Amino acid sequence: MLELRPTCEHCNKPLPPASTAARICSFECTFCHGCVEGVLQGVCPNCGGGFVPRPVRPAHDWKNGNFLGRYPATGKVTHKPVDALAHRELVGRLAAMAPHER
């Protein structure tokens, strides 16, 4: 089950459960769309993978109790701004590869 982390790991921008600006990698590292496109250049600084839009968990119980009220988002903030120099080096090694080839 996705944690639905509450903020961007880099800039700490709020990313509530219904946010369509949240992006995640396969390890659920969570960043805002602005940081993914601008700062990170589509490369996760933690694993080197790519990003996809984070799904939005339904706010209402439409079926079988599968909704935000029963499975709430985490309140744990993971704020660890990216080291720009180290990330530039990582992007330099990986930018030419498509995310599915990394």
MARNUKOL-71092 format. One record per atom (N, C-alpha, C, CB): x, y, z. Coordinates in steps of 0.05 Angstrom, whole numbers, plus 5000, padded with zeros to 4 digits. Atoms other than C-alpha are relative to their C-alpha. Glycine has a CB too. Layout:
N
XYZ ...
//
This chain:
102
501749765000 500050005000 501850255000 498150005025 498449755001 502950684981 499650165025 499250164975 500149834976 504551145040 498650264994 502850055010 501049745007 502351765002 501450215017 496950025003 498449824984 507952175032 499050294997 503049984993 501349745000 505752885050 501450234987 499550075028 498549785011 511253315020 502149914980 501350165022 497850055018 516553364966 502549975016 500350244979 497550054985 523053074991 502150224997 501249734992 498049795005 527053634960 499150275011 500550024970 500849734993 523154284969 498050025023 498850144976 501950024978 518254055023 497350124994 501250145024 502649905008 512254304983 497949795009 499950044969 502250194993 505754005010 498949854976 497850155014 501150185021 503253414969 497849845014 502249824987 502250144986 496553225001 499149754983 497650185005 500850255014 493452544982 498750044973 498249855017 501349955026 489352854925 501750154980 497450145005 498349845018 495253224894 500649864974 502650085015 499250115026 496253114820 502850084993 498050084979 497349915005 503153444825 502149815012 500450275012 498150194988 506252864864 501149804980 498749855024 498750205017 511252414828 501549815018 501950144979 498650204984 514151764855 501749824982 498049835016 498450215014 519551264835 499049735010 503150045005 500950274992 518850514844 500449945030 501449794984 499650034972 521350594916 498350195016 502950035008 501849804989 516051124929 501450255011 498549885023 498749744995 521151694935 498050204988 502950034988 502149825008 516452284930 501050284996 497750005020 499249735007 517652944895 497750144985 502650004982 502049865015 513453494865 500750014971 499650295011 499649995029 512653564790 502250204993 497450074985 498149805006 516754204790 502949915006 499450255017 497350104994 522753884824 500949784982 500149915030 499350225018 522453264781 500950104973 497649804997 499449895027 522453664716 502450195001 497650144989 497949805000 527154224737 502549915014 499050245014 497650074984 531954014792 501149724993 499450025029 499250285002 532053264782 500349894972 498149835015 499950085028 531353224707 499149724995 502950034989 501250265004 527152604713 501549765012 499649954972 498450224988 532352204752 499850015030 503050034991 500250014971 531051984823 502750025013 498549745009 497449974988 536852214867 500649785020 500150275014 499650214980 535951624914 500649734987 497649975017 499650265012 535751044865 500850014970 497549845002 499349975028 537051314795 497749924981 502349834994 502350075016 530251084770 498450244989 498149825015 501749795011 524851484735 497650055018 499049924972 502349924984 518351784760 497449964984 500250295008 502750015011 510951694748 498250165018 498949704997 501949864983 504952084773 499149815023 497650114984 501050164978 502851844842 497049974998 500850135028 502950045001 495851534842 498750155023 499349715001 501649874980 490451884881 498249795012 498350244989 501750194987 487051444933 497250125003 501249935029 502849894998 479451524932 499450115028 498049784993 500749874975 476951994985 497449885012 499550304996 502550124991 470251614990 500049704997 497650134985 500250295001 468450895001 498149924977 499049885027 501650085023 466050714932 499649704998 501350114974 500250295001 467349974940 501949875020 500649904971 498450174982 469749484993 501750135021 501749824983 498449874979 472449995042 502750094992 500249825023 497449925010 478250174998 500050304994 500849844974 500149715003 478850925011 501950125021 497250115003 498149854983 483051455045 499349995030 500150284991 500850014972 478951425109 500849755014 497050035002 499250264989 480550695120 503149964998 498649774986 497250025005 487650735092 501250284997 500649824975 499149725001 490151435110 502950034990 499750135027 497349945008 496351765082 501850035025 500150274984 498149964977 502551785126 500350295006 502849874993 499449734992 504152415164 503050045002 498750075026 497149984997 511652265165 501250154976 501249715002 498749835020 515452795127 502949904995 500150305008 497350075008 521752585089 501150244985 500149744983 498949765013 525453235074 503149985000 499150275015 497150025003 532453135048 500850134973 501049705002 499349865025 534353664996 502349864985 500750295006 498150135017 538353404938 502650154999 498849974971 497349895004 545853524934 500350054970 502349815012 500049925028 546253904868 502349884985 500050304997 497650105014 553353694850 499849704996 502550085016 500250305002 552352954865 497849924980 499449885028 502250075018 545752964827 500850054971 497550155007 499149945027 548853294766 501849774989 501750264999 498350235008 553952724764 498349754994 502149935022 501850225004 548452204770 498550034974 498149965023 501549945025 544352534715 501949974976 498850285001 498150045022 550552554671 500549714992 502750125008 499750295005 551251804677 497549874989 500949855025 502550135007 543951644667 498150134981 498549955025 501949855016 540552184626 499549894972 501050294998 500350115028 541751844559 498449745000 502849954988 501550254999 538151214583 497150065008 501349805021 502849984993 530651154585 499649885027 498149874978 500450124973 527951014655 499749705001 497650135012 500450305000 525950304636 502549854994 497849934981 497450135006 533150164615 502150035021 501150114974 498049954979 536550404678 500549765018 499250245017 
//
